[in-house]
Amino acid sequence: MRTDLFDFELPESVIALYPATPRDSARMLVVRAVAQSCALDDADLTDRSVRDLPALLQPGDALVFNDTRVIPAALSGVRIRDERVANVSFNLTKRVDGSHWKAFARPAKRLEVGDRVRFGHDGSVCLMGTLDATVSAKGEAGEVELAFDFSDDLLDEAIAAIGVMPLPPYIALKRAPNDADRATYQTIYADKDGAVAAPTAGLHFTPELFAALDARGISRHFVTLHVGAGTFLPVKTDDTSDHKMHSEWGTVSAETAVALNAVKARGGRIVCVGTTSLRVLESAANAAGEIQPWTGDTAIFITPGYAFKCVDALMTNFHLPRSTLFMLVSAFCGLGTMRAAYGHAIRHGYRFYSYGDASLLFRSPAQPNAAKAGTDITADTDKTGAQRQ
């Protein structure tokens, strides 16, 4: 599918640099998708608030959250090579093992395999005073692999001491991370360390909103997907089939799988909070739409034509042009619907991206159902719109 179909003009003035306060005061655009043969009108787009979420759902529906916790994965280091030094910044992207991390380096041209990098050179880190690493591999587009001298818990403590929150580039290029970001760029239910980007739809939730959802009879369930920095990257290929997704580690527990299947059996809807929750559930579900206990890496890439297996509605923020996430929501509601919805959001002053406002999307009635279609969407195929690298 042509990548330029997912491009659109976005004024820089709508990019949110700070979150709404309080969190659940953010605006929320409700999008009820229509069949392809119908034109979207104002009745299909409703301007609401995140606080209205309980009234927009039904008793018996289930919200699914990603409980990953963002680590302070933005590091500044000094490359040391034959007595020559150079400053280099890194954003950790994915843990390889106890001592190795993949990372985006800036500027990567200053690095070669075998280079030593020193972090925390002000003497503030650990008992040894510094955190050192070796560049063990170098890939394309600025990606490197770092082999740290520390491992496991000691490495985690060192990264926590010297790192800052890895704000996405469209924020970090306009302002420096601050102490408040350690709290605001983290969901209130974050539990499992490992993400290097926040599951941003979850940033809107507060204890008060949870209480209102409980009173409405809407259940809460948790999965984990450790979000990688690749989620922010635009698709640079001319055709979506040529794009390579970064894989991310996730898990769905047996308890959660049983509970969500029971919700569907009773006629309730599965409502994912964030594209990361959706991606992990769609990775865990079988062709019949039953969610299975699952743990592993997923590089699922959802584009229009994909047959969703289990998810009925999606709460998500507004995404970048040409991004895999805008492609995902276009698969969920239809490309025409989402282009119209984003146009409405821009005209009406919605705030975009990680610290921005939300949308609540109800799946297109024309969107194919995997169980009914009998489609095996775990395969690599353009017919379903699902691609796994």
JOKA-V427017 format. One record per residue. BURIAL is # if it has 16 or more other C-alpha atoms within 10 Angstrom, else .. Layout:
# JOKA-V427017
burial
BURIAL
BURIAL
This chain:
# JOKA-V427017
burial
.
.
#
.
.
#
.
.
.
.
.
.
.
#
#
#
#
#
#
#
.
.
#
#
#
#
#
#
#
#
#
#
#
#
.
#
.
.
.
#
.
.
.
.
#
.
.
#
#
#
#
#
#
#
.
.
#
.
#
#
#
#
#
#
#
#
#
#
#
#
#
#
#
#
#
#
#
#
#
#
.
.
.
.
.
.
.
#
#
#
#
#
#
#
#
.
.
.
#
#
#
#
#
#
#
#
.
#
.
.
#
#
.
.
#
#
#
#
#
#
.
.
.
.
#
#
.
.
.
#
#
#
#
#
#
#
#
#
.
.
.
.
#
#
#
#
#
#
.
#
.
.
.
.
#
#
.
#
#
#
.
#
#
#
#
#
#
#
.
#
#
.
.
.
.
.
#
.
.
.
#
.
.
#
#
#
#
#
#
#
.
.
.
#
#
#
#
#
#
#
#
#
#
#
#
#
.
.
#
#
.
#
#
.
.
#
.
#
#
#
#
#
#
#
#
#
#
#
#
#
#
#
#
#
#
.
.
.
.
#
#
.
#
.
#
#
#
#
#
#
#
#
#
.
.
#
#
.
#
#
#
.
#
#
.
.
.
#
#
#
#
#
#
#
#
#
#
#
#
#
#
#
#
#
#
#
#
#
#
#
#
#
#
#
#
.
#
#
#
#
#
#
#
#
#
#
#
#
#
#
#
#
#
#
#
#
#
#
#
#
#
#
#
#
#
#
#
#
#
#
#
#
#
#
#
.
#
#
#
.
#
#
.
#
#
#
.
.
.
#
#
#
#
#
#
#
#
#
#
#
#
#
#
#
.
.
#
#
#
#
#
.
.
.
#
#
#
#
.
#
.
#
.
#
#
#
#
#
.
